[in-house]
Amino acid sequence: MPVTNTTIRAANALTARWAGSAEGGTVFSAPGVWPLLAFLADGATGAARAEIAQALGVPAGETAAAGRELLAAMAHIRGLDTAVGLWTERTLEPREEWEAALPAGTRGVLTGDTAADQEALDAWAAKRTDGMVERMPVALTDRTKMVLASALALRTEWLRPFREGPLMPQTGPWQGRVLRGLRRSSELLDRVGVADTPHGHVTELKVLGDTAVDVHLLLGEEGMTAGQVLGAGVDVLARRCPVVPGSQLPYGEVGPGLHMVKERRARPLPPTLEVVTPAFRLDARHDLLKLPRVFGLSTAMDTSTGHFPGISALPLAIGSAQQCATATFGGLGFRAAAVTAVAAQPGSAPPALRWTTTSVRATFDRPFGFLAVHRASRLVLAAGWVTDPTPFREDGRH
């Protein structure tokens, strides 16, 4: 099922807004949250319905259809597994029309045994993410009446693997550290480009995966924030920022971490793109209720009244909303997962150098961002900011 540009833009807009609130090294997945908000909006009323729909960027009456559309589209992305789960207390009976909008096979029961129920939800999260996220991010209490959750697990292998070795930045916040460096060369200069954004220039490098999911590494000018750099990456996907591809760049320092040079060689060689970046692993937990305006949950958090009559006759308010996410970028590929849950409660001498060739050198040796992007639809599946890359170990273990 093809996903519409409207839904892609809306989901990516949530990525950009969330990035604007990012602090420190982090990873998150807006598509892990977006469908859940869509289904909540479908069952909400009044101000809660209007706020969630505004955060989604689609009309209130179309949220459920848009949520199903996004989930169906993600189900057809190779290397990506998704799932939605709904658990309710036995005394809470969801309205048939609301439950019918959810994907098939989502229903479970909260037995009232909090420990056993938590164990069952943790097992669901681990199974649906292939063990990358081991626990459901919300903790059940005796007031929990309903849990609506999503899981996302992404795997892709690089079309061109990296060589691994030590990386020792000479400047910046990683100076003095020995990092697990990744290096590779190619003749495809246009895998890199420089975007001109309102906040400064951003170097974008596309690392292609074998499942049509690519990772875009984003290095901004010094002083740019994570939100500005990741937001620029989303703008590039939407073609709102001009980008100069590597093959059209002039010589010299042409972008953040990017140099175009002429070199003399002993034999004729085509132009090359040389990439140096550290490997990284990120783990993060997000309390979505600390950013209620980003997710449209300000009114829905008010427990003095119910906000979701379209879900159940039992008055419901949002008591907890959390996401656990992880991402790993290595020499062979990329792995990411997220579980989101919303709980409702009440050498030798050189030869003669006769030829010249062009080399584009892209070096990511200070904090940078990334977007994991479905190539065809341009949907951002995961995003993050790297501040603490993986250290190098002589024994090869990481």
Buried (B, 14 or more C-beta within 10 A) or exposed (E): EEBBEEBBBBBBBBBBBBBBBBEEBBBBBBBBBBBBBBBBBBBBBEEBBBBBBBBBBBEBEBBBBBBBBBBBBBEEBEBBBBBBBBBBBEEBEBBEEBBEBBBEEBEBEBEEEBEEBBEBBBEBBBEBBEEBBEBBBBBBEEEBBBBBBBBBBBBBEBEEEBEBEEBEBEEEEBEEBBBBBBBBEBEBBBBBBBBEBEBBBBBBBBBBBEBBBBBBBBBBBEEBBBBBBBBBBBBBBBEEBEBBEBBEBEEEEBBBBBBBEEEEEEEEBEBBBBBBBBBBBBBBBBEBBEBBEBBBBBBBBBBEEBBBBBBBEBBBBBBBBBBBBBBBBBBEBBBBBBBBBBBBBEEEEEEEEEEEBBBBBBBBBBBBBBBBBBBEBBBBBBBBBBBBBBBBEEEEEB
